[in-house]
């Protein structure tokens, strides 16, 4: 298990360029979307709202922040990896190529998060990286570890930035 967790850490580091590509894709799509809205006289698009920002901003007590942190950093990655890389990827991989199975599970993973489609680049990119990790290791432990590391890192960054910026 420790070897698989170490592979998950290294796999996460290897996925960072994919994540960066997803972020860049989303930023480009957002600029295009804003330009189309401006050209059509619709003005600025509404800012997406994320309830985690409310938690991070101190509008709730520390107990709720800790519980959400644990939910997002441990429980969600475990469940999502069992569903998407354990069951769905395994099923698809028995019928189609690695690339197609990775893309399809990544799309499902992204859409499941419920964000606006234009914002899904990073999530889909990570989903593809997690699927490739699953293929590489033959187990979901590495992708679970990488997913936990990612969620914990991002949530920690959001909480710290919210505290610093007020």
N, C-alpha and C positions, 0 to 999 in steps of 0.2 A: 504494500500500500504506500509506503514511504517513497519508493521509487516512482510510482505512478503520480504521486503528489508533486514530486520534484519535476517530473516530465510535464505536469500541468503548469508549473511555474515557468519553466522554459518555453513551453508552448504558448503561454500567454505573452511572454516577451516577443516571441516570433509573430504573434497576431497583431502586435501594435502597428506595424505598417498597414495591415488591412484596416484596422480601426481608423487610422489617419486617413486612408483613402475614403472610407465611409463618411468621415467628418467633412472632408473636402467636398465630396459629392453633394452632401446635404447643404453645405454653405453655398455652393454654386447654384443648386436648384432653388434655394431660398432667394438668391439675388435675381434669378430669372423670373420667379414667381412675383416678386415685388415689382420688377420692371413691367411685367404684363398687367398687373393690377394698376400701376400708375398710368400706363398707356390707355387703359380702359376707363380711367377716371374713378377708380374704386378706392384710392387712398391706401393707407398703410394696412397690411393684414393684421388681424388680432394676434397678440402674443399668446403662444400656447401656455397653458397653466399646468403646473405639476404640484400636487399636494405635498411632495417631499420638501419643496422649498418652504412651505408653511411650517413644516416641522423643524427644518434647519434654522429658520429665522427666529426661533425662540418663542413662537406663539403657543407652544404646548410645553408640558412639563418634561423633565428629563427621562422619566420612566417611559413615556410614549416614544421618545426619540430612540432610546435603547431598544425597545421592542421592535420598532420599524427597522432599525439598523440590523438587528438579528434576523428579522424576517427577510429583508432584502439581501443580506450578505450570506446567509446560510440556507434558510428554508427554500426560497425561490430558486436559487441555482440547483439545489438538489432535485426538486420536483421538475423543473424545466429540463434539466439534463436527462432525467429518466424518461420523460415524455418524448423530447425531440431527438436526442442522440441515442438514447437507449432503445425505445420502441420504434419511433418513426424512421430514424436513419437506418436502423438494422433491417426493418422491413423493406424500405426502398432499396437499400444496398443489395439485397438478395435478388432484386429484379432489374436494377439499372446501374449505370456507371457511378463511380465515386463522385465525379463532378456534378452530375445531375442530382444525385441524392443529397450532396452538400448544398446545392443551390435551393432545392425544394424545401429542405428542412430549415435552411436559413430564412427563406421567405415566410414560411409558416411561423417561425420563431419571431421574426420581426413584426408580422401582422398581429400576432397574439398579444404583443405589448400594448396595442391600442393607441399608439401615437399617430398623429397625422402622417400619411404616407410620405410626404416630403421630408419628414424628420427621421425616417427609418434607416438611412444609410449606415450609420454606425452599428446599429443593432443587427442588421442583416450581415454586415461584414464580420462582426464577431460570431454570429451564428455559423457562418461558413467556416471560420477559423476553428470553432469548437467541433464542427463536423469533421474537419480534416484531422484534428487531434484524435477524435474517436477512431478514425480509420487508421491513423499511425500507431496508436497504442492498443487497439482492439478492446478497449475498456472505456467506460465513461468516467472513471476516477480522475483522469487527467483533465478532461473537459469540465468536470464539476469543480475541481480545484481552481482552474483558470477562471471560471465563471464567478466563483466566490471571491477570488482576488480582485477581479474587475469591479464587481458590485461594491465590495468593501472599500476599494480605493476611491471610486467615484463618489460614493456616499460620504466618505470621510472628507474628501476635498470640498464637496458641497456644504457640509456642516461647518467646516473650518472657515471657508470663504464667507458664509452667511454670518458667522460670529464676528469675523474681522470687519466686514462691510456694514454690519448693523442691520 
